[in-house]
Amino acid sequence: MAGAKPTLTPYLNFKGDTAEAMRFYQSVLGGELTMQTFGEAKMAKSPKDKDLIVHAALKNDSLSIMASDVQPGNKVVFGDNFHMSLAGQDNTKLTEIFGKLGRGGKVDMPLAKQFWGDTFGMLTDKFGVHWMINVVAKPQ
């Protein structure tokens, strides 16, 4: 891959529900999902840890999200220090994604036309992950 541009991929940590979260994101965003458990990687410290996810990756033609469950004994603290951001011009698709991600979560700012001309909204999904959706205004 010499000469390939670097890419930034969000990597999320969960408290034992990575598989559920990543299947949810796949149902909303599509793409190919791969997951490996602590047991498969021979990293489980006890039998109850064998089904936790050591690494998951969701990829489609426009995004990549990676995730894992925290090592047993470690904590995850969800905070306001990051948001997953999706942007594009497909109003129908992005509105649909906003609705699906919001199910079971909390809409922090409804999708609405903003002063900069785009339609924008924010939500926190049922896993505590913050999302920003921006529908870019098509040039007039």
N, C-alpha and C positions, 0 to 999 in steps of 0.2 A: 504494500500500500504506500509506497514511496510517493510523496507529493500530495497525498490525500489531506484534505482539510481536517483539522481537529473538530470534534463534535462534543457538545455538552449534553450529558445524559443524566436526568434526575435519578438519584438512588434513594429509595425510601426504606425506612426501617419500621417494622411493626412488632407488636407484642403478642405474637402467636397466631395472627390472622392474615399473614401474607398471602397464603393460597387463596383465601376467600376474597381479599382485596384485589389481587391481580386478576382473578376470574371475573370479578365485577368490572374492572377497568377494561378487560378484553371484551366483555359483553357490550360496553358503551362505545369503545374506541375501535374495536376490531383488531386484527393483527394476529401474529403468531406468538403464543405464550409457551415458554419453556420454564420448567422448575426442577430443582434438585433439592432433595431433603438432606437434613443432617445425617440421617441413617445411610442414604445412598452414598454420601461423601465420606462415610466412616468417621464422622465428627461428633456423633451423639455421645453425650457424657452419661446419659441414663436412658432406659427404654422409653420414658415419657417424652424425650426430646427427639426421637428418631423421625417423627413426621413433621417437625418444624422445617421451614424452608431456609436453606443456606444461601440459595441464589435463585432469583426469578428474573426473567427478561421478557418484556412485551415489546414487540416491534411490528410496525407497519410501514407503509411507504413514506410517512411523514413524521413519525415519532419513535422514540425508544424510551422506555421506563424500566428501571431495574429496582429490585427490592429484596429484602431478606427479613427473617425474624431475628431479633436480637439474640445474642448468645444467652443461654439460660443463666440467670443470676444478674444480668445487666438490665438497665432500665431504658425505656424510650420516653422521651418527653416531647410531646407535640407542642409546637409553639407557633408564634406568628412571624417567624423569621424567614419563611419561604412560602411561595405559592407556585403551583403548577400553572403555566400559562399556555393557553391555546389561542391561536389567532389565525384568521383567514378571511376570505370573502364569501364563503358559502353560508349565508344566513340560515337557511333551512337546516343544514347539518349541524352547525354550531349551536343553534337554538335547541335542537334535539339533544345534543350532548349535554348542554347545560341542564336541561330538564331531567335527564337520566342520572347525571352525577348528583343532582340535588335530592333525589329520592332517598328518604331516610336521613338526610343531612339537614343543613340549614342554609337558606339563601341569605347571604350577608348584604348583597346589593343586587336587586333584580336587573335583568338585562334591560337596558334602556339606552336611547340615543344620548350621547355625551357631547360636551362642549367642543371637543376636538373633531366631531363629525362621525365617529364610529359608534357602534352599539356595544356596550360593555356591561359585564356583571361579574359578581364574585359570589362564591359559595364555599361552604365547608362540607365535605362529603361525610358519609356515615362512619368513615374510618378516621376522621379528624384531619384529613388532608385539605388544605386550602387550594382553591382553583380560581383563576381569572380567565374569563372568556371574552375575546375581543373580535367582533365582526367588523372587519375593515370596510369602510365606506368605499363603494366603487366610484371611480372618477366620473364626474358629470360630463 
